[in-house]
Amino acid sequence: MVKALLNKGYCLLNSTRKLDFLAPLLLRLYLVPIFWMAGTTKIDGFDNIVQWFGNDNWGLGLPFPYILAILAVGAEVIGAIALLLGLGVRLMAVPLMFTMFIAMTSVHGQYGWQAIADANAPFANERVEASVEKKEVIISILQEHGNYEWLTSSGNITILNNGIEFAATYFIMLLALFFIGGGRYVSLDYWFKRSFISVT
């Protein structure tokens, strides 16, 4: 009886594999606007990005800032298009993961984990804990001197911590795509593989 139920449950669970293309498709579609916006924003302010990459005082102090800016823009814009089409997904995941790794280590790492400051969340550091008082001061100033209801009608006042949380999440999503690929049916990789590559 128990064995029969387990077998039935396993067969039912296994039948969902017909829809296994949805996971990589949704990962890809989630990441497309993120990298497209990041890349096109860098194009619009390319000179400022180069200066920020290279400046030791107020920037990242990276070597070869012009080349790195071009590589970052290329990875993000071309990567977004590749993810949308499902073309070269495993290959394009590599430079995008590298970009996220650089973002985590050079831009966000000094601020800890949290992207949004929340002293009640795990991994809250001193910077995040200090934001509680600052947020209270900001709110009191806005309540006293501004139209607080209008100012918060689009959402609550939030302090950005700028930690590695988002970049790390994107890195993990890209790592998953690196291993599983673009998925079946709705990626060009799938159709090219079926048409041109014989797997033995």
N, C-alpha and C positions, 0 to 999 in steps of 0.2 A: 504493500500500500504506500508506504513512505517512499520507496524507491520509484514507484510509478509516478507519484506526485513530483518528485525531484526531476525525473526525466521529462515530464510534461512541462515543468517550469523552465528547465534548461532549453527545451525545444522552443518554447514561447520566447524566451530571452534571445535565443540564437536567431530567431526569425527577424529580429530588428536589424540584423546585419544588412538587410536590403536597403536600409536607410543610412548606412554608415557614411555615405558621401556628404551628409548634412553637416557633420562636425567640422571637417576641413573647409567646407564651403563657408560656414558661418565664421570660422576663425579668419579666413581670408577677407570676407566682406567687412568684418569688424575692423580689421587693420588697415584696409584701403584708405578711408578718409583720414585716419591718423597720420599715415606717412605722406599722403598727398598734401595735406595742409602743412605739415612740417617742411616738406621739400619746397613747395611753392612759396611759402613764407620766406624761406631762406633765399630764394631767387629774387624776390621783391626787395629784400634788404641785404643783397649779397655783400656789398662793401663793408657794411656794419658787421656781418657775420665773420668775414675775414679778419677784421680788426679785433673782434671779440675772441676768436680762436687764438690769435697770436699775441695779444697784449698780456704782458706779465703782471702788470699792476692791477688792472680791473677786469681782465679777461681770463682765459683758460691757460695762456702761456704755452700753447701747443706748437711744435715745430712745423714748418711748411704749411702755414695756415691757409694759403690760397689753394694749394692742392687738396688739403683735407676738406675745405669747404666745397670744392667741386665734387669730391668723392661722396661727401655727405648728401649733397643735393641729388647727385646721380642715383645713389642707393635708394633714397626716399622716393623720388619721383618715378624712376624706372621700376623700383620695387612695388610701388602702389599699382602701377599699370599691370605688372606681372601677376600680382596677387589677384587683381580683378579678373584677368583673363584665365588665371590658372596656368600660366605659361612659365616654365622654369622655376616653379615654386621652391623646390628644394635648393636649387642653386642660388636664387635670390634671397633666400632666408639667411644665408651666410653673411653677406655684407650688411644686411639689416640688423642681424644679431650683433655684429661688430659695432655698428653705430649705437645700438642700445647699450652695449658694454662700455663704450667710451662715454656715453651720456651718464651712466651710473657712476663711473669712476671719476670723471673729470668735472661734471656739472652738479650732480645731485648727491653724491656720496657723502659729502661733508655735512649734510642736513639730516642724515639718518634715514629711516624707512618711510615714514609717513609723507604722502603728498599733500594732504590737508591736515592742518594742525588740529589734533583732538587729544586732549590730555587723558581721556578715559580709554583710549584705544591702546592695544598692545604696542610695545616698542616706543612709547612716548619718551622722548629725551628731554633734557633741560630746556632746549629751545622751544619745544612744543608746550611744556608745562608753563613756561614764561608767557606764552601767547594767550593764556586764559585771562590774565590781568589786562593785557593790552587790548584784547577783544572787548572786555567790559568797558574800558576807557573809550574806545572807538564808538561803541553803542551809545554810551552816555552823551558823548559830544554830538552825535548825529541826532539823538532824541531831543537834545536841548537846542541845537542850532539848525537842524534840517527837518525836512518833511520825512520822518522816519518810516511811516507807513508806505509812502511812495518809493523811497529808497530800497525798501526790503520787499516790495511787491513781486519782484522777480526771484526772490530767494533770500535766505538768511545771510547775514554778514559772516564771512568766512575768512580765516587767515591761511594763506598758502604756506606750507612748510617746505615744499619743493624737494622732498626726499626721493628715494629711488623707487618707490612703490610702482608708479606707472611704467617706468622704463623696464623694471624687473618683470612686471606682468607681461609686457609686450615681448620681452626676450623669451619668456617661457612659452608664450603662444607661438612664436617663430620657431623655437626649438621643436615643438610638437609638429609643426608643418614640415620642418626639415626631415623628420623621421617618417611621417605618414604621407607627405606629398600633398598635392592639390585636391585629391579625392577623385572619385569616379563621376562620370557623366557630365558634370558641369565644369570641367577644366580642360583646357587645350592639351595639357600634358597627357591626360588619359587617352584622348583621341589620337594624338601623335604616337603614343606608345602602342596602341592597338593597330595603327596603320603601318608603322615603320619598324617597330622593334619586336622581334620574336623572342619570347622568354622561354628558355628550356629548363 
